[in-house]
Amino acid sequence: MSVREEKKQKTKQAILDAAIALFSTNGFENTSIEELAKSAGVGKGTVYGYFQTKKEILYAFCEYELEQIHKELANRADPDAPILEQVLTIYMTEFNHVTQNKEFGRIFMRQTVFPNESDRQDHLEIEDKYFQLLFPILQKAQDRGELRRNIELLHITGHFYGLYILIMSSWYTGRIPTEEVSSALELIFQQALEGLQPHPD
């Protein structure tokens, strides 16, 4: 990476970090681009050079999250590891990433799980990238006989994501403490997988 590119990455990250802090403190709607620029230590024009709207900052966070999941899968999970191990890696990486700042995580989840009509296209693009990450893993699991072949990959993804949202909600309400999230997620995924496995002939 060139010095110029490295500087651009640092500036972008500074804007994202400032957004996380300000969205958490002031709320998404009440945070101005001027405040973001001041907090990040850059000019207002510089912020617009990276992000045209605050919504773009949220979607940049989504992109970064997917990059982190890719890295964790590459570093921690064997491509042929059991499906439980791989989906646990994916969703624990997502959990750890989203909940670094609890209030920002709340805003982020609301915007991504229940996007506004005006944000639908951006949301669908991020969703497609998410599917591109997950579908090959699920396909391999079907090929290995870990998952039934007569269930669409989209529906299997829905099983896991729905359970992940349940765990996230339980964490936010305090029903599941942070140190028990991984084991709770593993248990609930295992229970789902037992229902998804092919029946013996």
N, C-alpha and C positions, 0 to 999 in steps of 0.2 A: 504493500500500500504506500502511495506517495505521501509526502508531507502535507500536500494540499488536501488530499482525500482524507487523511487522518484528522486534519483540522476540521473538515466539514462534518465528519462523523462525531467529533467531540461537541461541535456546536449543536448538531441535531439532538444529541443525547442530553445536552444541557437544557434545551428547550423542553424535551420530554420530561426530564426530572422536575423542572420548574412547574410544568403543567400538572404533574401528579400531585405535587405539594399544594398548589393553589386550588386545583379542583377539589381536593380533600378539605381544605380550610374554608374556601369561599363558596364552593359549589360550582358546577359546570357552567350554568347560565350566568352567574355573577362574576365570573373571571373574564377580564378583558385582555385583548392582545397586548395592550400597553403594559399591563401588569406582568404578563408572561415575559415580555421582552426585558423589562426591568429586572425581574427575578433571575432570568437566565444570563443577564449581563450582556445582552446584545441589543441592537436597534430593532425598532418595530418592523422596518423593512426587511431585516434579516429573518425574522420569524415568518413573514409572508413569503420569503424566498424558499422556505422549506414547507410551510403549511398555509394554504389559502384560508382555511377555516379551523375552528377548534375541533370540529368533528374529524377532520383529517388527522389531527393529533391522536385521537382515540384509535383510529384505524391503523396509524403507524405503530401504536402500542400492540395492536393485534398482529401486525406483521412481525414485530420484534418477538412476540410471544411464540409464533410459529418457528422462527429461527432458533429460539432457545430449545423448543421441543425437538427439532431436527438434531441439534447438537447433543442433547441428552440421549436421544435414541442411538446416535452414533457412538457415544462414549460408554453408555451403560447397558444397552440391550443388544444381544445377539440377534441378527436378522431372522434367525430360525428359532429364537427363544419362544417358550410357550406364550400364547396370546395374553394370558393374564399378566405376565411380567411386562409385556410391551405396553398394554393399555394402562397399567399402573404407572409406568414411567411417564407416559404421555400426560395423564391427568394430574399426577402429583407435580410434574413440572409446571403445568398450567396453574394449579392451586398455589404453588410457591411464588409464581410470577405475579399473579393477580392480587394476592393478599399481602404483598410487601407493605402496602399502605392500605389499611382496612377501609377507610372512607373512599379512597379512590377506587378500590376494588368494587365497592357497592355501586358507584357511578358507572364503572366500566361494565359490570354485569348487567345493569339495567339497560344500558345503551345497546349492548350486543345481543342480549336474550330477547329484548322487546324493542327492536329498532323502530324509529319513526318511518312513516311512509316515504318521506323525502330522502331517507338514507338507505332505502331498500336495495338499490343497485350496488352501492359500496359494500353493503352487508353480504349480498350474494357473492360478490367477488372474493371476499375474505372466506366465506363459507366454502367456496369451490376449492380454494387453496388448502383448506382444512381437510376436505374430502380427498384431495390428491395425496395428502400425507397419510391419511388413515386407511383408505380403501385398499392399497396394496398389502398392508399388514393383515387386514381382515381376509383378503383373497388368499394369501398364503396359509392362513389359519384354516380356511375352508379346504384348501388343497391337502393339508396335513390331517384333515379329519377332526379338527378341534371345534369347528362350527358347522352347522347344517348348511348345505348348499342351496336349500329351497327358501332361504331368507335373503332378501335383497340387502346389499351392503349398506345402503342408506338406512334401512330399518335397524340393522345391527348397531350402526353408529348412534342411532337414536336411543337404543337401550343404554349404551354406555354413557352418553351425554346426559340423558335424563337422570341417571343415578348420580352422576357427578354433581349436577345441579342440586339434587337432594342433599348430598353431603355438604355442599357449599352453604346451603340454607341452614343446615343444622349447625355448622360452624358459626355462622353469623348470629344465630339465636343462642349460642352457648351450649347447645345440647352435646356437641362433640368438641372437646378441647383440641388445640393444635397438635399436640403430641399423639393423639389417637386418630387423626384424620387418615393417615396412610393405612393403618390396620382396618379401619372402618370401610374405607374404599375397597381394599383388597377383599374383605368379606362379602360386601354387597356385589362386587363384580363376580366373585366366585359363585355366588348363588345364582346370578344371572346366567353364567356360563353353563352351569349344570342343567339349566332349562333350555339352553341353546344347542347342547351337544346332540349329535345324531343318535337315534334310538338303535339299539342292537337289532340286527335282522333276526 
